[in-house]
Amino acid sequence: MFRVVIPARFDSARLPGKVLLPIGDRPMLHWVCERARASGASQVIVATDDERVRAAAVQAGVQCVMTAATLQSGTDRIAAVAQQLNWAGTDIIVNLQGDEPLMPPALLDQVARLLAEHPEADIATLAAPISSAAEFLDPNAVKVVVAQDGRALLFSRAPIPWDRDGAREGVPGPQSHRGALRHIGLYAYRVQSLLRLSQWPPGELEQREKLEQLRALAQGMQIRVAMAAERPGPDVNTAADLERVRSHQGGKS
């Protein structure tokens, strides 16, 4: 059994109000909620600090929990929900970002099962093969290096692992991305691990890369990684991303 919490802010530096922007005849948040409900989760909750987002969640028939506007991240927002609702420390929560309208529901179930199958792990997440040199070099495509036993070793926006011999003069060759993995930003947490994570201050690595999962690694948490059963569609960070999603959905606005 697992719950899905969707942290959904209205303010977004690159695309303000993006979770309420239309895709077809519905706001983005409705598509995300639909994916969450199709995953088999026992409960779906939207966590926000904005009344407009709360109203959209209610319209979609999904429970909404209001959280403080001062919270800095989606992780903090989910931790606040867990505390407000007094969930047990061993309960599993899946973090589905509010800008993932094309996330396959099966992946939410997969990442929750992955954590349940590894009681020694604090967090579970997914990855997929890097498909091109351009994706390998894209700082918006977060890369992950995984140990043979499935533990995450490092996440970075940089192209890792770097092919020293195949990248002459610092330029990667056409096959330099072979074996590289793109991180899929979908997480399952145990409540007790989530609350610990939210209490630690951001570390230097996290601040430089702007990747929260580096805080967990720096503090010695175990993150378990599996290959995604299917590749998700694009998330939405920019106006161009939004148009790609609209095209994929066949929607017009």
C-alpha positions as CSV (number, residue, x, y, z in Angstrom):
1,M,0.0,0.0,0.0
2,F,1.3,3.5,-0.8
3,R,0.0,7.0,-1.0
4,V,0.8,9.6,-3.7
5,V,1.4,13.2,-2.7
6,I,1.6,15.9,-5.5
7,P,3.5,19.0,-4.4
8,A,2.1,21.8,-6.6
9,R,3.2,25.4,-6.3
10,F,1.6,28.1,-8.4
11,D,4.8,30.2,-8.5
12,S,7.4,28.9,-10.9
13,A,10.5,30.9,-12.0
14,R,10.6,29.6,-15.6
15,L,6.8,29.2,-16.2
16,P,4.6,31.0,-13.7
17,G,1.3,29.2,-12.8
18,K,2.4,26.2,-14.9
19,V,0.4,23.6,-12.9
20,L,-2.8,25.4,-13.9
21,L,-1.9,26.0,-17.5
22,P,-4.3,24.2,-19.9
23,I,-3.5,21.0,-21.7
24,G,-6.5,20.2,-23.9
25,D,-9.6,21.1,-22.0
26,R,-8.1,20.7,-18.5
27,P,-5.4,22.3,-16.4
28,M,-2.1,20.4,-16.1
29,L,-2.8,19.5,-12.5
30,H,-5.9,17.5,-13.5
31,W,-3.8,15.3,-15.8
32,V,-1.3,14.7,-13.0
33,C,-4.1,13.8,-10.6
34,E,-5.5,11.4,-13.1
35,R,-2.2,9.6,-13.4
36,A,-1.9,9.3,-9.7
37,R,-5.4,7.9,-9.2
38,A,-4.7,5.3,-11.9
39,S,-1.6,4.0,-10.1
40,G,-3.4,1.9,-7.5
41,A,-2.5,4.3,-4.7
42,S,-4.6,4.1,-1.5
43,Q,-4.8,7.9,-1.3
44,V,-3.9,10.8,-3.5
45,I,-3.3,14.3,-2.1
46,V,-2.3,17.6,-3.6
47,A,0.0,19.7,-1.3
48,T,0.0,23.4,-2.1
49,D,0.2,26.9,-0.5
50,D,-2.0,28.5,-3.1
51,E,-5.8,28.8,-3.1
52,R,-6.0,28.6,-6.9
53,V,-4.2,25.3,-6.9
54,R,-6.4,24.0,-4.0
55,A,-9.5,24.9,-6.0
56,A,-8.2,23.0,-9.1
57,A,-7.5,20.0,-6.9
58,V,-11.0,20.0,-5.5
59,Q,-12.4,20.4,-9.0
60,A,-10.5,17.2,-9.9
61,G,-12.0,15.4,-6.9
62,V,-8.7,15.1,-5.1
63,Q,-8.0,15.9,-1.5
64,C,-5.8,19.0,-0.9
65,V,-3.7,19.8,2.1
66,M,-2.5,23.4,2.5
67,T,1.1,23.9,3.5
68,A,3.2,26.9,4.5
69,A,4.3,29.3,1.7
70,T,7.7,29.4,3.4
71,L,8.6,25.8,2.6
72,Q,11.5,25.7,0.1
73,S,10.9,22.4,-1.7
74,G,8.4,19.7,-2.7
75,T,10.1,17.4,-0.3
76,D,9.4,19.8,2.6
77,R,5.8,20.1,1.4
78,I,5.3,16.4,1.5
79,A,6.9,16.1,4.9
80,A,4.5,18.7,6.2
81,V,1.6,16.7,4.9
82,A,2.9,13.5,6.6
83,Q,3.2,15.4,9.9
84,Q,-0.2,17.0,9.6
85,L,-1.9,13.7,8.9
86,N,0.2,11.8,11.4
87,W,1.2,9.0,9.0
88,A,3.2,6.1,10.4
89,G,7.0,6.1,10.0
90,T,7.0,3.0,7.9
91,D,4.3,4.2,5.5
92,I,5.4,4.7,1.9
93,I,4.7,7.9,0.0
94,V,5.3,8.5,-3.7
95,N,6.3,12.0,-4.7
96,L,4.7,12.9,-8.1
97,Q,5.6,16.4,-9.2
98,G,2.8,18.6,-10.3
99,D,4.5,19.1,-13.7
100,E,4.5,15.5,-14.8
101,P,1.2,15.1,-16.8
102,L,2.6,12.2,-18.9
103,M,4.0,10.1,-16.0
104,P,2.8,6.4,-16.6
105,P,0.8,5.3,-13.6
106,A,2.6,1.9,-13.7
107,L,5.8,3.7,-12.7
108,L,4.3,5.0,-9.4
109,D,3.4,1.5,-8.5
110,Q,6.8,0.3,-9.6
111,V,8.8,2.8,-7.4
112,A,6.6,2.1,-4.4
113,R,7.1,-1.7,-4.8
114,L,10.9,-1.1,-5.2
115,L,11.1,0.6,-1.8
116,A,8.8,-2.0,-0.1
117,E,11.1,-4.8,-1.4
118,H,14.2,-3.2,0.1
119,P,13.6,-2.5,3.8
120,E,17.2,-1.3,4.2
121,A,16.6,1.6,1.7
122,D,15.4,5.1,2.6
123,I,14.3,6.2,-0.8
124,A,13.6,4.5,-4.2
125,T,13.6,6.1,-7.6
126,L,13.9,5.1,-11.3
127,A,16.1,5.6,-14.3
128,A,16.1,5.1,-18.1
129,P,18.9,4.8,-20.7
130,I,20.2,8.0,-22.2
131,S,19.2,7.9,-25.8
132,S,21.5,10.5,-27.5
133,A,24.6,12.6,-27.0
134,A,22.4,15.7,-26.8
135,E,20.5,14.3,-23.9
136,F,23.8,13.3,-22.3
137,L,25.0,16.8,-22.4
138,D,21.7,18.5,-21.4
139,P,22.0,19.9,-17.8
140,N,18.2,19.6,-17.5
141,A,18.5,15.8,-18.0
142,V,19.8,14.6,-14.6
143,K,22.1,11.7,-14.8
144,V,22.6,8.9,-12.2
145,V,25.4,6.4,-11.6
146,V,24.2,3.1,-10.0
147,A,26.2,0.4,-8.1
148,Q,25.9,-3.2,-9.2
149,D,23.6,-3.9,-6.3
150,G,21.2,-1.1,-7.3
151,R,22.2,1.7,-4.9
152,A,22.6,5.2,-6.3
153,L,26.2,6.4,-6.2
154,L,25.8,9.9,-7.7
155,F,23.4,12.2,-9.4
156,S,24.5,15.1,-11.5
157,R,23.5,17.5,-14.2
158,A,26.9,16.9,-15.7
159,P,27.5,14.1,-18.3
160,I,28.4,11.1,-16.1
161,P,30.0,8.7,-16.3
162,W,32.5,10.5,-18.5
163,D,34.3,8.5,-21.2
164,R,37.8,9.7,-20.7
165,D,39.3,7.9,-23.7
166,G,36.3,8.5,-26.0
167,A,36.1,12.2,-25.4
168,R,39.0,13.6,-27.2
169,E,39.9,17.2,-26.4
170,G,36.9,17.3,-24.0
171,V,34.3,16.6,-26.7
172,P,32.3,13.5,-26.3
173,G,32.1,11.1,-29.2
174,P,28.9,9.8,-30.7
175,Q,28.9,6.8,-28.4
176,S,30.0,8.5,-25.2
177,H,26.5,8.3,-23.7
178,R,26.5,4.5,-24.0
179,G,25.5,3.0,-20.7
180,A,24.6,6.4,-19.2
181,L,21.3,6.6,-17.3
182,R,18.9,9.5,-17.0
183,H,17.2,9.9,-13.7
184,I,13.4,10.0,-13.7
185,G,12.3,12.4,-11.0
186,L,9.9,10.1,-9.2
187,Y,10.6,9.1,-5.6
188,A,9.2,6.8,-3.0
189,Y,10.0,7.6,0.6
190,R,9.4,6.0,4.0
191,V,7.8,8.6,6.2
192,Q,10.5,8.3,8.8
193,S,13.2,8.9,6.2
194,L,11.3,11.7,4.6
195,L,11.0,13.5,7.9
196,R,14.8,13.1,8.6
197,L,15.6,14.4,5.2
198,S,13.5,17.5,5.5
199,Q,15.2,18.4,8.8
200,W,18.7,18.5,7.4
201,P,20.0,21.8,5.8
202,P,21.0,21.7,2.1
203,G,24.6,20.6,1.6
204,E,27.2,22.1,-0.7
205,L,26.6,19.5,-3.5
206,E,22.9,20.1,-3.4
207,Q,23.3,23.8,-3.6
208,R,25.7,23.6,-6.5
209,E,23.7,21.1,-8.6
210,K,20.2,22.1,-7.3
211,L,19.4,18.5,-6.7
212,E,17.7,17.6,-3.4
213,Q,18.6,13.9,-3.7
214,L,22.3,14.8,-3.2
215,R,21.3,15.9,0.4
216,A,20.2,12.3,1.0
217,L,23.4,10.8,-0.3
218,A,25.6,13.2,1.5
219,Q,23.9,12.3,4.8
220,G,24.4,8.6,4.1
221,M,20.9,7.6,3.1
222,Q,20.5,4.7,0.7
223,I,18.6,5.4,-2.5
224,R,17.6,2.3,-4.5
225,V,17.4,2.7,-8.3
226,A,15.6,0.4,-10.8
227,M,15.2,0.7,-14.6
228,A,11.8,2.2,-15.4
229,A,9.3,-0.3,-16.8
230,E,8.4,2.3,-19.4
231,R,9.8,5.7,-20.3
232,P,7.7,8.6,-19.2
233,G,6.7,11.5,-21.5
234,P,8.3,14.9,-20.9
235,D,7.8,16.9,-17.8
236,V,7.1,20.7,-18.1
237,N,9.7,23.2,-17.1
238,T,9.4,25.7,-20.0
239,A,6.9,27.0,-22.5
240,A,8.5,24.8,-25.1
241,D,8.0,21.7,-22.9
242,L,4.4,22.7,-22.5
243,E,3.8,22.8,-26.2
244,R,5.5,19.3,-26.6
245,V,3.1,17.9,-24.0
246,R,0.1,19.5,-25.6
247,S,1.1,18.0,-29.0
248,H,1.5,14.6,-27.4
249,Q,-1.9,14.8,-25.8
250,G,-3.5,16.2,-29.0
251,G,-4.7,19.1,-26.9
252,K,-5.3,22.7,-28.0
253,S,-5.8,25.7,-25.9
